[in-house]
Amino acid sequence: MPDILAMARAKSPANAECAFRIGQLIHQAGGRAFLVGGGVRDAMRGVPPVDLDMELYGLSAEQIIELLSREFTLNLVGMSFGVIKISGVDVDVSLPRRENKTGRGHRGFLITPDSELSPQDASARRDFTVNAMMWDVFSGELLDFHGGMNDLQNGILRHVSPAFVEDPLRVLRGMQFLARFNFSPAPELIELCQSMTPEGLAVERVGAEWEKLLLQGLKPSAGLDFLEQCNWLDYYPELAALNRCPQYPKWHPEGNVWRHTLHCLDAAAELRTGKREDDRIMMLAVLCHDLGKPATTVFEQDGRITSRGHEEAGADPTRAFIARLWRDAKLADQVVPLVENHLKPYSFFSQKASDKAIRRLALKVKRLDLLLAVAQSDSAGRPPTPVDMPPLEWFRHKIEELKVADAAPEPLIKGRHLIAFGMKPGRELGEMVHRCYEAQLDGEFDSPESANAYLHKLFSK
């Protein structure tokens, strides 16, 4: 049995020492302190936990607060829900609590702390068996009332109890867990989720689960396959349409647009950089890159299936899909240009596009490095067809050579430069700044020195 606190010390000594000291204090007062939830699950998988969640038993709330406040600064804002935060560390302490369903969605619960609740009864309120294990901080004993360790070893995601249905957010939690850990869902879990609907779910909570799928999923397709098996794909009509959209087998031997998208996402997961915003934008663009195909797909007389113009047609459904997950118009503005231009690296290669065209694409898309990742993922989504790398390498070389990989070209001529040549502030100055930027994009100058020469030539006329 692993020593979870010893593992935690390797990642966060302060968190581990805090949890150990809480365990001592509670034990000395006649109670028991357990680590619970994801930290225990991860430790049993061999992954050192960082954030530590604890549940304390055998003492009243008043006793616990009095004991802990001797040595720690406590945040008691969540005390009505039985939650105490320890200031300065990522350690949350909670009392065992009862949950009674009183309304719709994941918020429709009456939560009542109950210091007399047993560990077995308290663990039954958790979502999945792998999250319901408890580890005694003082003795190192593992309590596993629901077979979580066996499920963990066999890679099975299973619900703890029929009360699972009371919180529809758990379907999406199952989605992202399956993607992150590459587990298989228990058949009875799928059956239970099929009886649930996303009623009452807040947008921000939905987006948080999808974000974990996209940013942490080792195999995002596993989570989205689960969503389809649970009949939840129809709650995301932009994605459901992909599952009804065929593709020409010669070009797409992997199947319909949905299967293609899942392969693309798994490939994109290997291209993440660890930068949250960049990864979120790129992964969303890969997920949405073919949302325009259902509206543009036609069967040609020669038997081919084509989707001409699907890049631009994907803009509106991409915005609609993102709005279901995040109240963030800026995010859509960053993703849509990648969707609208995801074929450009290949078309530019075949056309041997000019530097001017690439600079203008950088102005439109802003992040050509992310566009390159989307294009590579798209190409990888047609197994067993290998990725067509020469166009991608050509595009990578060009955007690096032109220094436009992660930003549009910075204007070399600004208003102050024109004022130095005698122009007055006003509309004509703004128009001239724009004209000079257009000239820069066209390649007429590419350095401060050549920009200065361009201005001397311009004003000498």
Solvent accessible surface area in square Angstrom, and as a share of the most:
residue,aa,sasa,rsa
1,M,146,0.65
2,P,48,0.30
3,D,76,0.39
4,I,0,0.00
5,L,6,0.03
6,A,50,0.39
7,M,39,0.17
8,A,1,0.00
9,R,82,0.30
10,A,86,0.67
11,K,124,0.52
12,S,19,0.12
13,P,83,0.52
14,A,61,0.48
15,N,7,0.03
16,A,0,0.00
17,E,85,0.38
18,C,8,0.05
19,A,0,0.00
20,F,73,0.31
21,R,75,0.27
22,I,0,0.00
23,G,1,0.01
24,Q,48,0.21
25,L,11,0.06
26,I,0,0.00
27,H,83,0.37
28,Q,128,0.57
29,A,46,0.36
30,G,64,0.62
31,G,5,0.05
32,R,92,0.34
33,A,3,0.02
34,F,0,0.00
35,L,3,0.01
36,V,4,0.02
37,G,6,0.06
38,G,25,0.24
39,G,13,0.13
40,V,0,0.00
41,R,13,0.05
42,D,26,0.14
43,A,2,0.01
44,M,21,0.09
45,R,91,0.33
46,G,52,0.50
47,V,64,0.37
48,P,41,0.26
49,P,5,0.03
50,V,69,0.40
51,D,90,0.46
52,L,2,0.01
53,D,65,0.34
54,M,1,0.00
55,E,2,0.01
56,L,1,0.01
57,Y,12,0.05
58,G,57,0.55
59,L,11,0.05
60,S,37,0.24
61,A,22,0.17
62,E,126,0.57
63,Q,94,0.42
64,I,0,0.00
65,I,44,0.22
66,E,89,0.40
67,L,18,0.09
68,L,0,0.00
69,S,61,0.39
70,R,156,0.57
71,E,83,0.37
72,F,41,0.17
73,T,96,0.56
74,L,32,0.16
75,N,62,0.32
76,L,75,0.37
77,V,134,0.77
78,G,23,0.22
79,M,38,0.17
80,S,82,0.53
81,F,108,0.45
82,G,0,0.00
83,V,37,0.21
84,I,0,0.00
85,K,95,0.40
86,I,6,0.03
87,S,59,0.38
88,G,86,0.82
89,V,39,0.22
90,D,81,0.42
91,V,0,0.00
92,D,45,0.23
93,V,0,0.00
94,S,14,0.09
95,L,3,0.01
96,P,0,0.00
97,R,41,0.15
98,R,122,0.44
99,E,53,0.24
100,N,79,0.40
101,K,71,0.30
102,T,95,0.55
103,G,33,0.32
104,R,166,0.61
105,G,0,0.00
106,H,19,0.08
107,R,163,0.60
108,G,10,0.10
109,F,34,0.14
110,L,101,0.50
111,I,44,0.23
112,T,62,0.36
113,P,44,0.28
114,D,33,0.17
115,S,35,0.22
116,E,162,0.73
117,L,10,0.05
118,S,46,0.29
119,P,29,0.18
120,Q,98,0.43
121,D,83,0.43
122,A,1,0.01
123,S,2,0.01
124,A,35,0.27
125,R,38,0.14
126,R,48,0.17
127,D,10,0.05
128,F,0,0.00
129,T,3,0.02
130,V,2,0.01
131,N,6,0.03
132,A,2,0.01
133,M,1,0.00
134,M,1,0.00
135,W,8,0.03
136,D,6,0.03
137,V,7,0.04
138,F,101,0.42
139,S,76,0.49
140,G,24,0.23
141,E,84,0.37
142,L,31,0.15
143,L,23,0.11
144,D,49,0.25
145,F,76,0.32
146,H,49,0.22
147,G,33,0.32
148,G,0,0.00
149,M,50,0.22
150,N,88,0.45
151,D,4,0.02
152,L,16,0.08
153,Q,130,0.58
154,N,93,0.48
155,G,19,0.19
156,I,42,0.21
157,L,0,0.00
158,R,74,0.27
159,H,30,0.14
160,V,22,0.13
161,S,27,0.18
162,P,105,0.66
163,A,43,0.33
164,F,2,0.01
165,V,59,0.34
166,E,57,0.26
167,D,21,0.11
168,P,3,0.02
169,L,2,0.01
170,R,28,0.10
171,V,0,0.00
172,L,1,0.00
173,R,64,0.23
174,G,0,0.00
175,M,0,0.00
176,Q,1,0.00
177,F,7,0.03
178,L,1,0.00
179,A,0,0.00
180,R,39,0.14
181,F,24,0.10
182,N,84,0.43
183,F,22,0.09
184,S,59,0.38
185,P,31,0.20
186,A,2,0.01
187,P,107,0.67
188,E,69,0.31
189,L,0,0.00
190,I,26,0.13
191,E,122,0.55
192,L,38,0.19
193,C,0,0.00
194,Q,83,0.37
195,S,83,0.54
196,M,12,0.05
197,T,64,0.37
198,P,35,0.22
199,E,60,0.27
200,G,35,0.34
201,L,27,0.13
202,A,18,0.14
203,V,30,0.17
204,E,94,0.42
205,R,99,0.36
206,V,13,0.07
207,G,0,0.00
208,A,43,0.33
209,E,6,0.03
210,W,0,0.00
211,E,26,0.12
212,K,65,0.28
213,L,0,0.00
214,L,0,0.00
215,L,37,0.19
216,Q,85,0.38
217,G,0,0.00
218,L,120,0.60
219,K,86,0.36
220,P,0,0.00
221,S,8,0.05
222,A,21,0.16
223,G,0,0.00
224,L,0,0.00
225,D,42,0.22
226,F,2,0.01
227,L,0,0.00
228,E,55,0.25
229,Q,84,0.37
230,C,1,0.00
231,N,93,0.48
232,W,1,0.00
233,L,9,0.05
234,D,101,0.52
235,Y,86,0.33
236,Y,11,0.04
237,P,60,0.37
238,E,21,0.09
239,L,0,0.00
240,A,4,0.03
241,A,23,0.18
242,L,0,0.00
243,N,45,0.23
244,R,170,0.62
245,C,6,0.04
246,P,52,0.33
247,Q,17,0.07
248,Y,48,0.18
249,P,89,0.56
250,K,159,0.67
251,W,103,0.36
252,H,28,0.12
253,P,63,0.40
254,E,25,0.11
255,G,32,0.31
256,N,37,0.19
257,V,0,0.00
258,W,0,0.00
259,R,82,0.30
260,H,1,0.00
261,T,0,0.00
262,L,3,0.02
263,H,71,0.32
264,C,0,0.00
265,L,0,0.00
266,D,32,0.17
267,A,23,0.18
268,A,0,0.00
269,A,11,0.09
270,E,151,0.68
271,L,55,0.27
272,R,52,0.19
273,T,96,0.56
274,G,69,0.66
275,K,132,0.56
276,R,123,0.45
277,E,70,0.32
278,D,23,0.12
279,D,8,0.04
280,R,14,0.05
281,I,9,0.05
282,M,4,0.02
283,M,0,0.00
284,L,0,0.00
285,A,0,0.00
286,V,1,0.00
287,L,0,0.00
288,C,0,0.00
289,H,1,0.00
290,D,3,0.01
291,L,8,0.04
292,G,0,0.00
293,K,16,0.07
294,P,50,0.31
295,A,90,0.70
296,T,28,0.17
297,T,28,0.16
298,V,75,0.43
299,F,145,0.60
300,E,46,0.21
301,Q,196,0.87
302,D,98,0.51
303,G,50,0.48
304,R,72,0.26
305,I,20,0.10
306,T,10,0.06
307,S,21,0.13
308,R,157,0.57
309,G,37,0.36
310,H,16,0.07
311,E,29,0.13
312,E,102,0.46
313,A,37,0.28
314,G,0,0.00
315,A,15,0.12
316,D,110,0.57
317,P,32,0.20
318,T,0,0.00
319,R,101,0.37
320,A,44,0.34
321,F,0,0.00
322,I,3,0.01
323,A,65,0.50
324,R,94,0.34
325,L,0,0.00
326,W,27,0.10
327,R,201,0.74
328,D,48,0.25
329,A,77,0.60
330,K,140,0.59
331,L,1,0.01
332,A,6,0.05
333,D,73,0.38
334,Q,64,0.28
335,V,0,0.00
336,V,6,0.04
337,P,24,0.15
338,L,2,0.01
339,V,0,0.00
340,E,51,0.23
341,N,5,0.02
342,H,1,0.00
343,L,66,0.33
344,K,52,0.22
345,P,0,0.00
346,Y,51,0.19
347,S,35,0.22
348,F,20,0.08
349,F,55,0.23
350,S,84,0.54
351,Q,122,0.54
352,K,124,0.53
353,A,16,0.12
354,S,61,0.39
355,D,51,0.26
356,K,91,0.39
357,A,32,0.25
358,I,0,0.00
359,R,32,0.12
360,R,75,0.27
361,L,6,0.03
362,A,0,0.00
363,L,62,0.31
364,K,118,0.50
365,V,6,0.04
366,K,108,0.46
367,R,61,0.22
368,L,0,0.00
369,D,45,0.24
370,L,14,0.07
371,L,0,0.00
372,L,7,0.04
373,A,17,0.13
374,V,1,0.00
375,A,1,0.01
376,Q,40,0.18
377,S,0,0.00
378,D,23,0.12
379,S,8,0.05
380,A,30,0.23
381,G,0,0.00
382,R,54,0.20
383,P,50,0.31
384,P,121,0.76
385,T,48,0.28
386,P,106,0.67
387,V,46,0.26
388,D,64,0.33
389,M,67,0.30
390,P,85,0.53
391,P,6,0.04
392,L,0,0.00
393,E,82,0.37
394,W,47,0.16
395,F,0,0.00
396,R,81,0.29
397,H,112,0.50
398,K,31,0.13
399,I,3,0.01
400,E,105,0.47
401,E,94,0.42
402,L,30,0.15
403,K,174,0.74
404,V,2,0.01
405,A,23,0.18
406,D,88,0.46
407,A,51,0.40
408,A,24,0.18
409,P,19,0.12
410,E,111,0.50
411,P,43,0.27
412,L,46,0.23
413,I,3,0.02
414,K,67,0.29
415,G,21,0.20
416,R,159,0.58
417,H,57,0.26
418,L,0,0.00
419,I,81,0.41
420,A,87,0.68
421,F,60,0.25
422,G,56,0.54
423,M,34,0.15
424,K,161,0.68
425,P,101,0.64
426,G,50,0.48
427,R,195,0.71
428,E,123,0.55
429,L,20,0.10
430,G,42,0.41
431,E,98,0.44
432,M,34,0.15
433,V,39,0.23
434,H,111,0.50
435,R,121,0.44
436,C,1,0.00
437,Y,28,0.11
438,E,49,0.22
439,A,7,0.05
440,Q,12,0.05
441,L,0,0.00
442,D,55,0.28
443,G,37,0.36
444,E,110,0.49
445,F,5,0.02
446,D,107,0.56
447,S,33,0.21
448,P,89,0.56
449,E,127,0.57
450,S,37,0.24
451,A,4,0.03
452,N,73,0.38
453,A,61,0.47
454,Y,33,0.13
455,L,5,0.03
456,H,103,0.46
457,K,138,0.58
458,L,21,0.11
459,F,70,0.29
460,S,89,0.58
461,K,179,0.76
